[in-house]
Amino acid sequence: MIPLPLARIAEITSGALAGTADPRAVVLGPVLIDSRAAEPGSLFVAIRGERADGHDFAARAHEAGAVAVLASRPVEAPCLIVGDVVTALAELAAAVAAELPRTTVVGVTGSAGKTTTKDLLAGLTTLIGPTVAPVGSYNNEIGHPLTVLRADEGTRFLVLELSAREEGHIAYLARIAPPRIGVVLNVGSAHLGVFGGREQIAKAKGELVEALPADGVAVLNADDPLVRAMASRTQARVTLFGRSADAAVRAEGETLDERGRASFTLRAPSGRARVSLRLYGAQAVENALAAAAAAYELGLPVATIAEALSRAEPRSRWRMEVTDRPDGVTVINDAYNASPDSVRAVFHTLGVLGKERRRFAVIAAMRELGDQSDALNEEAGRLAAGAGLEGLWVVGDDPGPVMAGARGAPAVQVADPAAAAAELAARLRPGDVVLVKGPRAAGLERVAEALLGGDAR
């Protein structure tokens, strides 16, 4: 973060200093919402959540060195009181971003693969200059400005992930740190219950390209018609990536190895180079191509991009983490989230990685699918039933549609991840493969952790 005195932060956020707050005291960063991470020079933001109120931890943050607390009411620490903490956080981030004219902002959105693409692209931009990118999926109205506030005068690239909770959300995030390059991956079926249909989802995702300046670049998926159509919604130059023959950056000669890792020839206007990904699943090709197309626009040579993509390892947790136990059991932990598209992709990977091996799966019903919830969860059950599983555990309170789709398969309903882990552990033999897949709220990562030696509680 660029150093700012409290008086300047108060001006930016229309806040009032209170307690023993010194207007001359300088916030050096970081700006944070976890009091346990507070350090000298930091600014603690007191967020009121469903389970905890950050205001209750203000004194702890100050004792650890926080200069002040951004709060909505007085606390037992020097503070800056504002009308709405989340709004003030966004205003502060926008002010900092405006002070960084040498920083190129790259935004990434899509129904699936945002975090993986962001991680790959951040690895590529690091080859050119200092890069700031979100930790995990810091892509909402809190995580997004927190990431922006990590940037300073030395930051060359700010690679941001933008989620869409509702129409107008991506436009709001884009105003905080206006992107010069916008990457749109796909329009899938995630959050159908919120948006009502894929066309509405496309409308929301396209807000990213609408935010681009005339001298910017929209990096669009040539293989997704709804994404390709976004070219008409931007004043920026458009470049396409994908498997289509007219994509400027595309994959040719694609293959999968016995572990489900893709290799392909990366083709760009200036040449080609071979890529062998260490990421799992055919869907990683789309993510790699998107990152490659954006990096190519930033001036990286094709050979350099291919070499870096071939070295890239997963950075964010619980997204296609594949771990081999000492006894040869393989655990596929893809428990961070679940959508119809990602469920289809992960079962395809299970078929490749689990060929001629005993296969098991632990899944949970997908959420936020609206009127199509039952049908899409039944489809997930059918995918599981057709995957040649030795055992399937369906976790959660509403497994009915999944169980209906899996009729005829060796499926068992269980109440929680601990029960699934205990039953599964008793059946595993060396060489088996286990898939763990479900929505974030289901907490299925605990199953993987238990099977790998942790605790399922």
N, C-alpha and C positions, 0 to 999 in steps of 0.2 A: 504493500500500500504506500501511496505517497504520504509523507508526514503532513498532518493537519492539526492545527490548534483547536481546542474545544470550541472556541468562539466561532471559528469558521464552520465547524460541523453544525453548530447551533443555527448559524445563518442558512446553511444549505437545507436543513431539515425543518426550519421554522420552529425550533425547539427552545426550551428555556432551561438554563443551567440551574441546578438546585443542589442543596446540601453544601458540601465543601468543594464543589467542582471549581477548578481554577481555569478561567477562560484562556489563560496563556499556556496551560499544560498541553503538550503535543502528543497526539496519538500516532504511534509509529506502525501499529499493526501487530499481529493480525486482528481483524474483526471476526468475532466468533460468537457462537450461541451455546457452547458447552463450557461451563465454568471451570471444569477440570482441566481445560486446555489453556486457561488464562495465563498470561505471562507479562512481565514488565513491558509497558508501552501499548498493550492491547486495548481494544474497546469491546466490552461485553454487551451483547444485544439480548435483552430480556424478552424472549418469546413466550407467550402464553399458549401452551399446547393442550391436547386432550388429557394427557397423563400428568403433566408437570407444568408449573409456572416458573419461567426463568427469573422472575422478580424475587423468588424465594432464595435464589442462589447468588444474588448480587453481592452480598458481603463477602462471600467466599471468593468470587472473581476478583474483587478489589484487593483482598488480602494477598492474592497470588500475583498482583502487580497490574491489574487492569487500571488504566487511567481513569475511566469513568464507565457508567452503565447507560446505555440507550434504553429508556424505559417509558412506560405510559403512566406511571404513578411514582411517587416518592419511594425510595428504597434506602437501606442502611449503607449507603455508599455515595460517593460523588456521582451525580447523574445528570443526564440531559433528558428532560421530559418532553415527549412529543405526543401528538394526538393519536397516531397509529404507528406502531413500531415497524411493521413490515413495510408500510409506505415510506417511512423515513429511511429505512435501510436501502430501498430502491433509489430514493433521491440521492443518498450519499454515494451509492455506486455509480449512478449516472454522472454525478459531478466529477468523480475520479476518472471515469472513462473519458470524459470530455477534455481532461487535462493530459491525455496520452495520445496526441495526434500521430506519433510514429508507430503506434501499435496497430497491427492489422487484426481485426476481429473476424473470426470464422464461426458461423453458426451451423449446427447440425440438428436436423429433426427427422422424424419418420415414425411409423408405428412400431417398428422393431429394428434393433441393431444400432440405436443411437450411441449407446455407451461404448460398444466395441469399436465403432467407426471413429468416435471422438478419441478413444485411446490410441488407435492406429495413427490417426492424423496428428495428434500431439507428438507422437514419437517421430514422425516425419518432420514436422516444423522445428523440432528441437535441433535437427541437423543444420538448420539455417540460422536460428537465433533463439534467445531465451523465450520460453513458452510457459504460459499459465493455462491449465485446464482443470476442469472439475475433478474432485475426488469421487469415484463411483458415479452415482447418478444425481449429482447436485444440479438439477435441471428445472427447479420450480421457482416460485416467487421468493423463496428464502435462499436456497442453495445457489441460484443464479447470481444474485448480487454479492453474496459472500465470495463467490469465485472471482467476480470482477474486481472486488476490493483487494485481492491478492496481487494484482498487477501494480507495477510501478514504472518509473521512467525508463528502466532497462528492459522492460518487457517488449519483445518484438511481435509475438503472436499471442492472441487470446482465443483459445479454441473452446467454444461453448456448446453445451447440449441444451436444446430447448424442448420442453414438453408442452403438450396442449391439454389442459384440463377442461377447457371450454373455449368457445369461439372468442377471439380477442386476446387469449392468453399469450400466444406466441408474439403477437404484435406488441403487447405490453413488455414482455421480456426483451424484445429487440430494441425497444426505445431506451432501455437501460444502457446497453452497449451496442450501438448500431453496427450491424455486420457489413463487411465489404464483400465477403464470400458467403453464400448460403448453400448448404448441401441438403437436399431432400432425398431420403432413401426410398421410402415406399409409403403406400396408403393401405393399411391392413384392416383387420376386424377388431383390433383392441379398442375398448371403450365405446363399442357400438351403443351401449345403454345410455351413455352420456350425450353422444352426438346424433344418434338416430339413424345413421347410414354412412357408407363409405364416401359418398359425395360430400357430406357435411364434414367428415374427417379431412378430406382433401382441401376443403375450403379453409379449415383451421391451419393445416400444415403449410398451405401456400402463403400464409401471412409472412413467413420468413422471406420468400423471394420478393414479396411486395415491399419489404423494408429495405431492399438493397438499393444503393445509389446507381446512377447511370454508368459510372465507371466501375461498378462492381461486377461480380460473376455469379450466376446461378448454376450450380452443379446439380443436374437432374438425372434421375434414373430413367434411361431410355426404355427399359423393359416393363415399366409400370405406366400404363396409359394415363392414369390420373395424375401421376407426377410429371410425365412428359407434357401434359396439357398446361402445366403451370408456367410454361414458357411465355404464354400470352399475358401473364399477370405481372410481369416484371419489366422494368426499364433497363435492367442490367443485361450484359451479354450472357448468352446461355451456352453451356457445354454439357454434353451428355456422356454418361458412363453406363456400362452394363455389358450384356452379352450380345446385344443387337449389333448387326453389321455396320449401322450408321453411327454407333457410339464413338466419340473421339477417343475415349479411353475404355478399352474393352478387354475381355478375357477370351483367349483362343486356346484350343487344345486342352480343355479342362479335364482333369482326372482326380479320383479320390484314392488314397492309399487304404490299407487294411485297417487303419485307425480312424478313418473318416476325415483325414486332412487333405485339403485340396492343393493341387499344383496346376499352374496354367501359364500361358505366355501372356504377359502384359503388353498390350499394343497401344501405342500413343502416336500422335502425328509425327514425332521425331524419331521413332524407332520402337524396338521391342526388347523384352528381357524376360527370363524365366523366373517365376515366383513359386516357392514351395512353402505354404503356410504351416505354421505350428499351431494355428487355431483349428478347432474341430468343427466339422459340419460344412456342407456345401453353401449354407447361407453366409459363411464368412467371406466367400468370394465377393459378394455384393458389397459388404462392408469394406473390404480391401480395395475394390475398384473405386468406391466413393472417395476414400482417403487418398488414393493415388491421383484421382482427377483433380482434387483440390490442391494437392501438393504440386502437381504438374503446373497448375495455374500460378503457383507461387515461385516457379522457376527451378524446381528440382529435376535433374535429369532422370530419364526412365530407368537407367541402370541403378542409380542410387536408390530410387524408390523401391525397385524390385528387391534389392539387397536388404533394405531396411524392413520391408514387409516380411521377408523370409526369416528374419531374426526375431520378429515381434512375438512376445509371449503375452498371454492374458494378463491384464492389469487389474481389472475389477472383479470382485468376488462373486461367486455363485452364478456365473454365466459360462456355461459349457466348460466347467472345471472338470477335467478328467484325471483321476488319480488311481494309480495301481497300488494295491496293498501288497505287503511282502508275500502273502500267500497267493497272489495272482488275481484276486478279485478286483475288478475295475468298477469304480464308482463315477458315474456321470452326474455332476451336481449342476443342474440348470434351474435352480429353485428361486432365482431372484424374481422372476415374473413369468406370466403365461398368457398367451393369446392364441387364437386358432392357428395363425400362421407359424408361430414359434413351436407349437405342439406338433404340427405336421413335420417341421424341419427336424426336431429332435428325435422323433421316432424313426425318421429316415436315417439319421446318424446312428441310432441304436442298431438298426438293421445291418449297417456296414461294420461298425465296431464289434458288434456281438455275433458276427457270422460264425456258425459252428460252435457257439458257446451257449451255455444256459443263460437266459435273460430274465430279469425281474424288473418291475417298475413300481414306483410309489408316486401317485399323482393326486391332485385335488381339483375340484371343480373351478373352472375359470369364472371370473366376475366381471361386472360392468358390461354385459353383453345385451342388455335390454330384452326385447321381445324374442330375440334369437338365442337366448341363453340356453334353453333346454336343447334345442336342435344342435347347437355347436358343441355343447358338452356331451351329447350323445355321440356326435362324430368323434370326439376325443376318446370316448369309450370304445368305439369301433376300431379306431387306430390301434389302441392298446390290444384289443382282442385279435387283431390281425398281425400282431408283432411277434407271434410265436413265443409268448411269455410262459415261463414256468410258474409265475405268480404275480398277481397285481393287487396292490393295496391302494384303496381309495380313501383319502383322509378328509374328515370334515363333517359339518352338520348337514350339508345338502348334496349327498353323493348320488341321489336318485337317477338323474339323467345320465351320468357317467356309467353307473352300474347297468342301466338299461342298455346303453350302447355296447357294453362289454359282455352282454349276455352270452353264455357259452364259454367264456374264458375263465381261468382260475382266479376269480376276483373276490376280494374280501374287503368289507367296509370296516374301517377303524376310526376311533374318535379323535386321535391326536398323533403327532409325529412320533412320540415315545413308544406308543403301542405298535406302530408300523415298524419302527426300527428293531424293537425286541422280537417281533414275529419273523421279520426278514433275516435277522442275524442268525436265528436258529436254523435256517434252511440253507444258508450259503455254503458253497464248497469252493475250493481253489479253482480259479479260472472263470468263475461266474461274472456276469456284468449286471450292474444295477443302475437304472435310470431314476433320478429324482427330479420331478418337474411339477411346478404349481405356482399359483399367484403368490405375491409377496406376503400377503396377510396370512397365508396358511403356515408359514414358518417351516417349510419342508427342508430347508438347509440343515435343520437339526437332525434329520434322518441321516443325511450324508456325514455330518460331523460325528454322529454316534458310530456309524459303520467304520469310520476312519480312526476311531479311538477316542472320540470326544464324548460329550454328554448330550443326550437327546432331550433333556428337560427344557 
